[in-house]
Amino acid sequence: FKPLLIAGTVNVMTGEPGCGKSSVASYIASVVSEERDVLYCDPENNIAIVSERHARMGIKDGGRFKYMGLWSDVEPWAPDSPELIAWVRQCEVKPLLIFDSGSAYFTGDENSATDMRIFFEPFRRLTAMGATILLLHHSGKGENTKDYRGSSDLKASIDSGWHLSNFGEGRLGRMRLRAWKCRYAIASDLVMDYAGGRFLRDDRPDAPARNSAEQLTALLRQNPGLTQTAFEGVATRAGIARAITRSFLDNGVLAKTIIAEPGAKRAMHYSLAVGENHA
């Protein structure tokens, strides 16, 4: 499963609603199903959404790729389902199990450390049997909880955590997977481009740096007129360091790709120059 997943581990992919987590997970499932069974448990999305996604990406349900949705003859299995446990046991090559999303199975208080530990127990039992887990989850809103929503015991309970950012402005486009927990020596920052139903990695050494500039440009296009402090807050929630954001604004003003206009209390308000705003 490299560079994203190591067999027998619990992994979480987080991101804002609509950023493309399900599409990325479906693509991973399709690729992995070439060598082993994959079970995608989806108790949230309807058949129209899933059918459109699969058609767009050329994914076929069947064979080693099994998709369980609300429309299925059997409801999507929960992680502690006896049927799921029995199926994993009978798989000669242990499967990849994808749960979309984790909140659909969570019955306690997400901010409770005790409830979070209890929630992850069945996933750990499945990995003890050799299965690999990929759980989709939402990112948080707070300054210190932007990587994931809920108790910090979520981070303690998993092997790797990834945050997905999409710079396609309402569509799948250039994307970044940033590891916020990485227990094993795997890639910590992946940049991808979506094209023709596929996600293609950008392996050039400067891809993450270039990606930050593209992300900041997209964020400024979506949030014109913010002060430096306000824009730094937006960028920080997107996983970009304040120093990188300040440099982006300063260099943009010097290059005249960014306009800085004075406002109340001498605060400067930043927007993209007209040509850049329509790039």
C-alpha positions in Angstrom: 0.0 0.0 0.0 3.0 2.3 0.0 3.4 5.3 0.1 0.1 5.8 1.9 -0.8 2.6 3.7 1.1 -0.1 5.5 -0.6 -3.5 5.8 -2.1 -4.1 9.2 -2.4 -0.5 10.3 -5.2 1.9 11.2 -5.2 5.0 9.0 -7.4 8.2 9.0 -7.9 10.6 6.1 -9.4 14.0 7.1 -10.5 17.1 5.3 -13.2 19.6 4.8 -16.6 18.3 3.5 -16.5 18.0 -0.2 -12.7 18.2 -0.6 -12.6 14.8 -2.4 -11.9 12.3 0.4 -14.3 9.7 -0.9 -12.9 10.0 -4.5 -9.4 9.6 -3.2 -10.4 6.6 -1.1 -12.3 5.1 -4.0 -9.3 5.4 -6.2 -7.1 3.8 -3.6 -9.6 1.0 -3.3 -9.6 0.4 -7.0 -5.8 0.2 -7.2 -5.4 -2.0 -4.1 -8.2 -4.4 -5.4 -5.8 -5.4 -8.2 -3.9 -7.4 -5.6 -6.3 -8.1 -2.7 -9.8 -7.8 -1.5 -11.2 -4.4 -0.6 -14.4 -3.7 1.3 -15.8 -0.2 1.2 -18.5 0.4 3.9 -20.6 3.5 3.1 -23.6 4.1 5.3 -24.0 7.8 4.3 -24.0 8.4 0.5 -26.8 7.5 -1.8 -26.4 5.3 -4.9 -26.6 8.3 -7.3 -23.6 9.9 -5.8 -21.5 6.7 -5.7 -22.6 5.7 -9.2 -21.5 9.1 -10.6 -18.2 8.9 -8.8 -17.4 5.3 -10.0 -18.5 6.1 -13.6 -16.3 9.2 -13.7 -13.3 7.3 -12.4 -13.9 4.1 -14.3 -14.3 2.0 -11.2 -16.3 -1.2 -11.3 -17.8 -2.7 -8.2 -17.3 -6.5 -8.1 -14.6 -9.1 -7.9 -12.1 -8.0 -5.3 -13.7 -4.6 -4.9 -16.8 -4.9 -2.7 -19.0 -1.8 -2.0 -21.6 -1.9 0.7 -24.0 1.1 0.6 -27.4 1.8 2.1 -29.0 0.4 -1.1 -27.3 -3.0 -0.7 -29.1 -6.2 0.1 -27.1 -6.2 3.3 -26.5 -3.0 5.2 -22.8 -1.8 5.4 -21.0 -3.8 8.1 -19.9 -2.0 11.3 -16.3 -2.6 12.4 -17.4 -4.9 15.2 -19.9 -6.8 13.0 -19.6 -10.6 13.4 -20.1 -11.0 9.6 -17.2 -8.7 8.9 -14.9 -10.4 11.4 -15.8 -13.8 9.8 -15.1 -12.5 6.3 -11.7 -11.1 7.3 -10.7 -14.4 8.9 -11.5 -16.3 5.7 -9.5 -13.9 3.4 -6.2 -15.6 2.6 -4.6 -12.2 1.8 -6.0 -9.9 4.4 -8.2 -7.0 3.0 -8.2 -3.3 3.0 -11.3 -2.0 4.8 -12.6 1.5 4.1 -15.2 3.2 6.3 -16.9 6.3 4.9 -17.2 8.0 7.2 -16.2 7.3 10.8 -18.8 9.6 12.2 -21.5 7.3 10.9 -20.3 4.6 13.2 -19.5 6.8 16.2 -22.2 6.7 18.9 -20.4 8.4 21.8 -19.0 11.9 22.4 -16.3 12.7 19.9 -14.6 15.0 22.5 -14.4 12.2 25.1 -11.1 10.4 25.3 -12.8 7.3 26.8 -15.4 7.2 24.0 -12.7 7.7 21.4 -10.6 4.8 22.7 -13.7 2.5 22.8 -14.5 3.5 19.2 -11.1 2.4 17.9 -11.0 -1.0 19.7 -12.8 -3.0 17.0 -10.5 -1.4 14.3 -7.5 -2.6 16.3 -8.9 -6.1 16.6 -9.3 -6.1 12.8 -5.7 -5.1 12.3 -4.6 -7.8 14.7 -6.2 -10.2 12.2 -4.1 -8.6 9.4 -6.6 -6.2 7.9 -5.7 -2.7 7.0 -8.1 0.2 7.9 -8.7 3.5 6.2 -11.2 5.7 8.0 -12.6 8.9 6.5 -13.2 11.7 9.0 -13.8 15.5 9.0 -11.1 18.0 9.9 -11.6 20.3 12.9 -12.2 24.1 13.0 -10.1 25.2 15.9 -6.5 26.5 15.7 -5.2 23.4 17.5 -7.7 20.9 16.1 -7.6 21.6 12.4 -6.1 18.2 11.5 -9.1 16.2 12.8 -12.3 16.6 14.7 -12.7 15.2 18.2 -10.6 14.1 21.1 -6.8 14.0 20.9 -7.1 10.2 21.7 -8.0 9.8 18.0 -4.4 10.7 17.1 -3.1 8.4 19.8 -5.3 5.5 18.5 -4.1 5.4 14.9 -0.9 4.6 13.0 -1.1 7.4 10.4 -3.3 10.4 9.8 -3.6 12.4 6.5 -5.2 15.7 5.8 -6.5 16.3 2.3 -6.6 19.7 0.8 -8.2 20.4 -2.6 -7.2 23.5 -4.6 -9.7 22.9 -7.4 -12.1 25.5 -6.1 -15.3 23.4 -6.1 -14.0 20.6 -8.3 -11.3 17.9 -8.1 -8.0 19.4 -9.2 -4.6 19.8 -7.6 -4.6 18.1 -4.2 -2.2 17.7 -1.2 -2.1 14.9 1.3 -0.2 16.0 4.4 0.6 13.5 7.2 -0.2 14.8 10.7 0.7 11.5 12.2 3.2 9.1 10.7 4.2 6.1 12.8 6.1 4.4 10.0 8.7 5.8 7.6 6.4 6.6 4.7 6.0 9.8 2.6 4.7 12.7 4.7 3.6 15.1 2.0 2.1 14.0 -1.3 0.9 16.3 -4.1 -1.5 14.9 -6.7 -3.3 16.1 -9.8 -6.7 14.7 -10.7 -7.2 14.2 -14.4 -9.2 11.7 -16.5 -10.5 9.9 -13.4 -7.1 9.3 -12.0 -4.9 10.8 -9.3 -1.3 11.3 -10.5 1.5 12.0 -8.0 3.8 15.0 -8.5 7.1 13.6 -7.4 9.3 16.6 -8.2 11.3 17.7 -5.1 9.8 21.1 -5.0 6.2 20.0 -5.3 5.1 20.7 -1.7 6.6 24.2 -1.8 5.0 25.0 -5.2 1.8 23.5 -3.8 1.8 25.9 -0.8 2.0 28.9 -3.2 -0.9 27.5 -5.3 -2.9 26.9 -2.2 -2.3 30.4 -0.9 -3.2 31.9 -4.2 -6.5 29.9 -4.2 -7.2 31.0 -0.6 -6.6 34.6 -1.4 -8.8 34.4 -4.4 -11.6 33.0 -2.3 -11.0 35.5 0.6 -10.1 38.9 -0.9 -9.6 41.9 1.3 -8.4 40.2 4.5 -5.8 41.7 6.7 -2.5 39.8 7.1 -3.6 38.4 10.5 -6.9 37.2 9.2 -5.4 35.7 6.1 -2.7 34.0 8.2 -5.5 32.4 10.3 -7.2 31.1 7.1 -3.9 29.7 5.9 -3.0 28.1 9.2 -6.3 26.3 9.3 -5.4 24.9 5.8 -2.1 23.6 7.3 0.3 26.4 6.0 2.8 27.9 8.4 2.4 31.7 9.2 6.0 32.4 8.1 5.2 30.9 4.6 2.0 33.0 4.4 3.8 36.2 5.4 6.5 35.6 2.7 3.8 34.9 0.1 2.1 38.2 0.8 5.3 40.2 1.0 6.7 38.7 -2.2 3.4 39.1 -4.0 3.2 42.8 -3.2 6.8 43.3 -4.5 5.9 41.4 -7.6 2.7 43.3 -8.0 0.6 40.1 -8.2 -1.0 41.1 -4.8 -2.5 44.4 -4.0 -2.2 45.8 -0.4 -4.8 48.5 0.4 -4.9 50.5 3.7 -7.9 50.1 5.9 -9.0 51.1 9.4 -6.4 51.4 12.1 -3.6 51.3 9.4 -4.3 47.7 8.7 -3.4 46.5 5.2 -6.0 44.5 3.2 -4.7 42.0 0.6 -6.2 40.9 -2.6 -4.9 39.3 -5.8 -4.2 41.7 -8.7 -6.8 41.6 -11.4 -4.9 39.5 -13.8 -4.0 37.0 -11.1 -7.5 36.9 -9.8 -8.7 35.3 -13.0 -5.8 33.0 -13.5 
